[in-house]
C-alpha cells in the first residue's frame, strides 16, 4: 500500500506523521514544492520576519525524522497530474508514481491584484519562508511601506514593520479590518491599536496601480497616492484546487470533500487550506485557513486510511499576534447578529461573545488566553451559555463553566 501526499505544509506533514504514529507500514511519499523540510508558517509574519528566530526553529521536524520514519521526501517537486484510471500521479519532473491513497494538501496561494506595476522591484508577497526572507531583507532599509490588505497577515506584518521603525500605511478595500473573520467590535479595537502604533489605515481603498521606474515609488488608489519604497500585497489567497479539477474531481473555490475529507474518488482526500467541507459550526460549506484545521483534518484522514470512519467535526479556533495584542477566536463568528463585548477601560483586554439569535457561535478575545481556553471548552461540550447570562455586569466565563461542571 502506498500513500502519496501532494503538499509539504502543516497538513501534509501531519498526515505522514500520524500515519506512522498509527502503525501504518506502507510507503509514504511526501511531495513538497519547496526545497525545505516542512515548517511552520505562522511565525513568517511575526518572529521570523523580525529576525527573532532562525529557520531551524520553524522546522516541524529535522530532516533526520523523515529517514527514521521511512517517509520519502520529494523536495522541490510537485504533483502535476493525477491519472485516476491508472491510480498514478505524474510529477513535474515527468516521473510517475502509483498510489493506493492520495492526499491533496496543496494549500493556497496569494491573490495577486491585476494592476499595473505589480511586478516592480520592491513589491512583495508573503506565503513562504523565502518570501519572508526577502521581505525582512527589504525591511532593513525601507522607510515607507504600504500594505495592501487589512487581514491577519497584513496587520501582523504592519506591527512587525512598525517595531522596526518603518512608516506603514494599510490600504483596505472594505470598511473595516479583518472583516471576513471578526466582529465589528474586534475590528474597531484593532483599528485603534494599529493607529496607536503609528500605522496609517485607509478604508474603501481600491488600489488601481503601483508606480515607479523599475522600482516601486508609490501606490495609487481611486482617491489618492501613497508614497512607498516597499509594498506587501496581502489581499487574500486562492485555494490550489486546479490539480483536483483537472482530474475531474468536484471543486468550488476549493476541493469538495465529505465528512471524512474524502473527495468523489474514495482513494483521494483533500485537507487544509484547499479543502471545502460541510461544518456544523458554519452555515453550509466552508474553507478554513488555520493550523488547527490543517492538523485535525490530517489526523482524520490518517485515521481513515488506517481503517477508521470517524467524521471530521473539530471545533475551529484561530489566533493572530499583532504587536502586543494576541487575538484568539473559537468558533466561526462571521454569522453573528448580536455581539456582547466586555472591555475593561484602560486595559488592553477584551472578550466578545458572538450570537446568532440565542445560539452562541463563538468567542473572540484579546489578551485573555484563559478565557479563550474556557471558550474552547464550552463550545466543544454540551454546556450552554445564553445572552441573558452574560449581560450581567459581573459575569465570569471561567466561573460559569466551573459552576456548570459541578452541577
C-alpha positions as CSV (number, residue, x, y, z in Angstrom):
1,X,0.0,0.0,0.0
2,X,1.3,3.4,-1.0
3,X,0.2,6.9,0.2
4,X,1.2,9.9,-1.8
5,X,0.8,13.3,-0.2
6,X,0.8,16.3,-2.5
7,X,1.9,19.3,-0.4
8,X,4.6,19.8,2.2
9,X,2.9,22.2,4.6
10,X,1.5,21.6,8.0
11,X,-1.4,19.4,6.7
12,X,0.8,17.2,4.5
13,X,3.4,16.7,7.3
14,X,0.7,15.8,9.8
15,X,-0.8,13.1,7.6
16,X,2.6,11.4,7.2
17,X,3.5,11.7,10.9
18,X,0.0,10.5,12.1
19,X,0.1,7.5,9.7
20,X,3.4,6.4,11.2
21,X,2.2,7.0,14.7
22,X,-0.9,4.9,14.0
23,X,1.2,2.0,12.8
24,X,1.0,2.3,9.0
25,X,3.7,0.2,7.4
26,X,3.1,1.0,3.8
27,X,5.1,3.5,1.7
28,X,4.6,7.2,2.3
29,X,5.9,9.8,-0.3
30,X,5.6,13.5,0.7
31,X,5.9,15.7,-2.4
32,X,6.8,19.3,-1.4
33,X,7.2,22.2,-3.8
34,X,9.8,24.0,-1.7
35,X,13.4,22.8,-1.3
36,X,12.9,22.8,2.5
37,X,11.6,20.3,5.0
38,X,8.0,21.1,6.2
39,X,7.9,24.1,8.5
40,X,5.6,26.3,10.5
41,X,4.2,29.3,8.6
42,X,2.5,31.5,11.3
43,X,5.9,32.9,12.5
44,X,6.7,34.1,9.0
45,X,4.8,37.4,9.5
46,X,6.0,37.8,13.1
47,X,9.1,36.4,14.9
48,X,10.8,35.1,11.7
49,X,10.1,38.4,9.9
50,X,11.6,40.4,12.8
51,X,14.7,38.1,12.8
52,X,13.9,36.8,16.3
53,X,14.3,33.2,15.2
54,X,16.2,31.1,12.7
55,X,14.7,28.7,10.2
56,X,15.7,25.7,12.3
57,X,13.1,26.8,14.8
58,X,10.5,26.8,12.1
59,X,11.1,23.2,11.1
60,X,8.3,20.8,12.2
61,X,10.8,18.0,12.4
62,X,14.5,17.9,11.3
63,X,15.4,16.1,8.1
64,X,16.6,13.0,10.1
65,X,13.0,12.4,11.3
66,X,11.8,11.5,7.8
67,X,14.5,9.0,7.2
68,X,13.9,7.4,10.6
69,X,10.2,7.2,9.9
70,X,10.7,5.9,6.3
71,X,8.9,8.9,4.9
72,X,10.2,9.6,1.4
73,X,10.7,13.4,0.9
74,X,10.5,14.7,-2.6
75,X,11.6,18.3,-2.1
76,X,11.5,20.9,-4.9
77,X,8.9,18.8,-6.7
78,X,5.1,19.0,-7.5
79,X,2.3,16.7,-8.5
80,X,1.5,17.9,-11.9
81,X,-1.3,15.5,-12.9
82,X,-3.5,12.7,-11.5
83,X,-4.3,9.7,-13.6
84,X,-7.3,8.3,-11.7
85,X,-7.8,5.4,-14.1
86,X,-4.2,4.2,-13.7
87,X,-4.0,5.1,-10.0
88,X,-0.9,7.2,-10.6
89,X,0.4,10.7,-10.2
90,X,2.8,12.4,-12.6
91,X,5.3,14.7,-11.0
92,X,6.6,17.9,-12.5
93,X,9.8,16.1,-13.4
94,X,7.7,13.6,-15.5
95,X,8.2,10.7,-13.1
96,X,5.1,8.6,-12.5
97,X,4.2,7.2,-9.0
98,X,1.5,4.7,-8.2
99,X,-0.8,5.3,-5.2
100,X,-3.4,3.4,-3.2
101,X,-4.3,6.6,-1.4
102,X,-3.7,10.2,-2.5
103,X,-3.9,13.2,-0.1
104,X,-4.2,16.6,-1.6
105,X,-2.7,19.1,0.8
106,X,-1.9,21.7,-1.9
107,X,-2.8,24.7,0.2
108,X,-3.4,28.1,-1.3
109,X,-1.5,30.9,-3.0
110,X,-1.5,34.7,-2.7
111,X,-4.1,36.6,-4.6
112,X,-2.2,39.0,-7.0
113,X,-4.2,42.0,-8.0
114,X,-4.3,42.5,-11.8
115,X,-2.9,46.1,-11.7
116,X,-0.1,47.9,-13.4
117,X,3.2,47.8,-11.6
118,X,2.6,44.6,-9.6
119,X,5.8,43.2,-10.9
120,X,8.0,46.2,-9.9
121,X,11.0,45.6,-7.6
122,X,10.1,46.3,-4.0
123,X,6.6,44.6,-4.3
124,X,6.4,41.5,-2.1
125,X,4.1,38.6,-1.3
126,X,4.3,36.6,1.9
127,X,3.5,32.9,1.8
128,X,6.8,31.0,2.1
129,X,10.0,31.2,4.2
130,X,11.7,32.5,1.1
131,X,9.1,35.3,0.8
132,X,9.7,36.2,4.5
133,X,13.5,36.3,4.0
134,X,13.1,38.6,1.0
135,X,10.7,40.9,2.9
136,X,12.8,41.1,6.1
137,X,15.9,42.0,4.0
138,X,13.8,44.8,2.4
139,X,12.6,46.0,5.8
140,X,16.2,46.7,6.9
141,X,16.5,49.6,4.6
142,X,12.8,50.6,4.0
143,X,11.5,53.9,5.1
144,X,7.8,53.8,3.9
145,X,5.8,50.6,3.5
146,X,2.4,50.2,2.0
147,X,0.4,47.0,2.8
148,X,-2.5,46.2,0.5
149,X,-5.0,44.3,2.7
150,X,-6.2,44.6,6.3
151,X,-6.4,40.9,7.2
152,X,-4.4,38.9,9.6
153,X,-1.2,38.7,7.5
154,X,-1.2,42.4,6.6
155,X,-1.8,43.6,10.1
156,X,0.8,41.2,11.6
157,X,3.4,42.5,9.2
158,X,2.3,46.1,9.9
159,X,3.0,45.6,13.6
160,X,6.4,43.9,12.8
161,X,7.4,46.7,10.5
162,X,6.4,49.4,13.0
163,X,8.5,47.6,15.6
164,X,11.5,48.2,13.2
165,X,10.7,51.9,12.8
166,X,9.3,51.7,9.3
167,X,6.4,54.0,8.5
168,X,3.4,51.9,7.5
169,X,0.2,52.6,5.5
170,X,-2.5,49.9,5.3
171,X,-5.0,50.1,2.4
172,X,-8.1,48.1,3.0
173,X,-10.8,47.9,0.3
174,X,-13.6,47.0,2.8
175,X,-15.0,49.2,5.5
176,X,-13.2,47.6,8.5
177,X,-10.2,45.4,9.4
178,X,-10.4,41.6,9.3
179,X,-14.0,42.0,8.2
180,X,-14.4,38.4,6.9
181,X,-13.5,36.8,10.2
182,X,-14.1,39.0,13.2
183,X,-16.9,41.1,14.7
184,X,-17.1,44.8,14.3
185,X,-16.0,45.3,17.9
186,X,-12.8,43.4,17.3
187,X,-12.2,45.4,14.1
188,X,-12.6,48.7,16.0
189,X,-10.3,47.6,18.8
190,X,-7.5,46.7,16.3
191,X,-8.0,49.8,14.3
192,X,-7.4,51.9,17.4
193,X,-4.5,49.7,18.4
194,X,-2.7,49.9,15.0
195,X,-3.3,53.7,14.8
196,X,-1.8,53.9,18.3
197,X,1.3,52.0,17.0
198,X,1.6,54.7,14.3
199,X,0.1,52.9,11.3
200,X,-1.9,54.9,8.8
201,X,-5.1,53.0,7.9
202,X,-7.4,53.7,5.0
203,X,-10.7,52.1,4.2
204,X,-12.6,51.8,0.9
205,X,-9.1,52.0,-0.7
206,X,-9.3,50.3,-4.1
207,X,-5.7,50.0,-5.4
208,X,-5.5,50.8,-9.2
209,X,-1.8,50.7,-9.7
210,X,1.7,50.7,-8.4
211,X,4.0,53.4,-9.7
212,X,7.8,53.6,-10.1
213,X,10.6,53.5,-12.6
214,X,11.8,49.9,-12.3
215,X,11.2,50.1,-8.5
216,X,8.2,50.9,-6.5
217,X,7.8,54.6,-5.6
218,X,4.1,54.9,-4.8
219,X,0.7,53.0,-4.6
220,X,-2.3,54.6,-6.3
221,X,-5.9,54.2,-5.3
222,X,-9.0,55.6,-6.8
223,X,-8.8,58.5,-4.4
224,X,-5.1,59.2,-3.9
225,X,-1.5,58.2,-4.0
226,X,0.7,56.9,-1.1
227,X,4.5,57.0,-1.3
228,X,6.3,53.8,-0.7
229,X,9.7,52.1,-1.2
230,X,8.3,48.8,-0.1
231,X,4.9,47.2,-0.8
232,X,3.3,44.0,0.6
233,X,0.4,42.5,-1.3
234,X,-1.8,40.9,1.3
235,X,-5.1,40.8,-0.4
236,X,-6.1,37.2,0.4
237,X,-5.4,33.8,-1.1
238,X,-6.8,31.5,-3.7
239,X,-7.1,27.7,-3.0
240,X,-4.9,25.5,-5.1
241,X,-7.7,23.3,-6.5
242,X,-6.6,23.1,-10.1
243,X,-4.9,19.7,-9.7
244,X,-8.2,18.2,-8.4
245,X,-10.3,19.9,-11.0
246,X,-8.1,18.7,-13.9
247,X,-8.6,15.1,-12.6
248,X,-12.4,15.6,-12.8
249,X,-13.0,16.0,-9.0
250,X,-15.7,18.5,-7.9
251,X,-14.4,21.9,-6.8
252,X,-15.9,25.1,-5.6
253,X,-13.2,27.6,-4.6
254,X,-11.5,24.6,-3.1
255,X,-11.7,20.8,-3.4
256,X,-15.1,19.5,-2.2
257,X,-14.9,16.7,0.4
258,X,-17.3,14.8,2.6
259,X,-17.3,14.4,6.4
260,X,-14.2,12.2,6.3
261,X,-12.4,14.6,4.0
262,X,-12.8,12.2,1.0
263,X,-13.4,13.5,-2.5
264,X,-15.7,12.0,-5.0
265,X,-12.9,9.4,-5.6
266,X,-12.7,7.2,-2.4
267,X,-8.9,6.9,-2.9
268,X,-8.4,10.6,-2.9
269,X,-8.6,13.1,0.1
270,X,-8.2,16.8,0.4
271,X,-7.3,18.7,3.6
272,X,-6.2,22.1,4.9
273,X,-6.4,25.4,3.0
274,X,-7.5,23.7,-0.2
275,X,-10.5,21.7,1.2
276,X,-14.2,22.7,1.2
277,X,-16.4,20.8,3.6
278,X,-19.7,21.0,5.4
279,X,-19.4,22.1,9.1
280,X,-22.0,22.2,11.8
281,X,-20.0,25.2,13.1
282,X,-20.8,27.2,10.0
283,X,-23.8,27.8,7.7
284,X,-23.1,25.3,4.9
285,X,-19.8,24.7,3.2
286,X,-16.7,26.4,4.5
287,X,-12.9,26.5,3.7
288,X,-10.7,27.3,6.7
289,X,-7.2,28.6,6.8
290,X,-5.7,27.7,10.2
291,X,-3.2,25.4,11.8
292,X,-5.9,23.7,13.9
293,X,-7.9,22.9,10.8
294,X,-4.9,21.6,8.9
295,X,-3.7,19.4,11.8
296,X,-7.1,18.0,12.7
297,X,-8.1,17.2,9.1
298,X,-4.8,15.5,8.6
299,X,-5.4,13.3,11.6
300,X,-8.9,12.5,10.4
301,X,-7.5,11.3,7.0
302,X,-4.7,9.3,8.6
303,X,-7.3,7.6,10.8
304,X,-9.5,7.0,7.7
305,X,-6.6,5.4,5.8
306,X,-5.9,3.2,8.8
307,X,-9.5,1.9,8.7
308,X,-11.4,4.4,10.8
309,X,-14.7,6.1,9.9
310,X,-15.0,8.9,12.4
311,X,-16.1,12.1,10.6
312,X,-14.3,15.4,10.9
313,X,-16.1,17.6,13.4
314,X,-13.4,19.6,15.2
315,X,-14.2,23.0,16.7
316,X,-12.4,25.7,14.7
317,X,-10.1,28.1,16.5
318,X,-7.7,30.7,15.3
319,X,-5.2,33.2,16.5
320,X,-3.2,36.3,15.4
321,X,-0.4,38.1,17.2
322,X,-0.3,41.8,16.2
323,X,2.3,43.6,18.3
324,X,1.5,43.3,22.0
325,X,-2.0,42.0,21.2
326,X,-3.0,38.4,21.0
327,X,-6.3,37.8,19.2
328,X,-7.8,34.4,19.7
329,X,-11.1,33.2,18.2
330,X,-13.0,30.0,18.9
331,X,-15.9,29.1,16.6
332,X,-16.9,30.8,13.4
333,X,-18.3,34.2,14.3
334,X,-19.0,35.7,10.9
335,X,-22.7,35.0,11.0
336,X,-23.3,36.7,14.3
337,X,-26.3,39.1,14.6
338,X,-25.5,40.1,18.3
339,X,-22.2,40.7,19.9
340,X,-21.8,41.3,23.6
341,X,-18.4,43.0,24.4
342,X,-16.7,43.1,27.8
343,X,-13.8,45.6,27.7
344,X,-12.3,46.9,30.9
345,X,-11.5,50.6,30.3
346,X,-7.8,51.3,30.4
347,X,-6.8,47.7,29.8
348,X,-5.8,46.1,26.6
349,X,-8.0,43.1,27.2
350,X,-11.3,42.3,25.6
351,X,-13.8,39.5,25.2
352,X,-16.7,39.4,22.7
353,X,-19.5,36.8,22.8
354,X,-21.0,36.3,19.3
355,X,-24.5,35.1,18.9
356,X,-26.9,34.2,16.1
357,X,-30.3,34.8,17.8
358,X,-29.8,32.8,21.1
359,X,-27.1,30.5,19.7
360,X,-23.5,31.2,20.8
361,X,-21.4,31.0,17.6
362,X,-18.1,31.8,19.1
363,X,-16.0,33.9,21.4
364,X,-13.3,36.4,20.4
365,X,-10.7,37.5,22.9
366,X,-7.8,39.9,23.0
367,X,-5.0,39.2,25.6
368,X,-7.3,36.9,27.5
369,X,-5.8,33.4,26.9
370,X,-7.6,31.9,29.9
371,X,-11.0,32.9,28.6
372,X,-10.1,31.6,25.2
373,X,-9.4,28.2,26.6
374,X,-12.6,28.3,28.6
375,X,-14.5,29.2,25.4
376,X,-13.0,26.2,23.6
377,X,-14.1,24.0,26.5
378,X,-17.6,25.5,26.4
379,X,-18.2,25.3,22.7
380,X,-16.8,21.7,22.4
381,X,-19.1,20.5,25.1
382,X,-22.8,20.2,25.8
383,X,-22.6,23.2,28.2
384,X,-24.7,26.2,27.3
385,X,-24.5,29.9,27.6
386,X,-27.4,32.4,27.0
387,X,-27.3,36.0,26.1
388,X,-29.2,36.9,29.3
389,X,-26.5,35.2,31.4
390,X,-23.6,37.2,30.0
391,X,-25.4,40.6,30.2
392,X,-24.9,40.7,34.0
393,X,-22.0,43.1,34.6
394,X,-20.2,40.6,36.9
395,X,-20.4,37.6,34.5
396,X,-17.2,35.5,34.6
397,X,-16.9,32.9,31.9
398,X,-14.5,30.6,33.7
399,X,-16.6,30.7,36.9
400,X,-19.7,30.0,34.9
401,X,-18.1,26.9,33.3
402,X,-16.9,25.7,36.7
403,X,-20.4,26.0,38.1
404,X,-22.0,24.1,35.2
405,X,-19.4,21.4,35.6
406,X,-20.1,21.0,39.3
407,X,-23.9,20.9,38.7
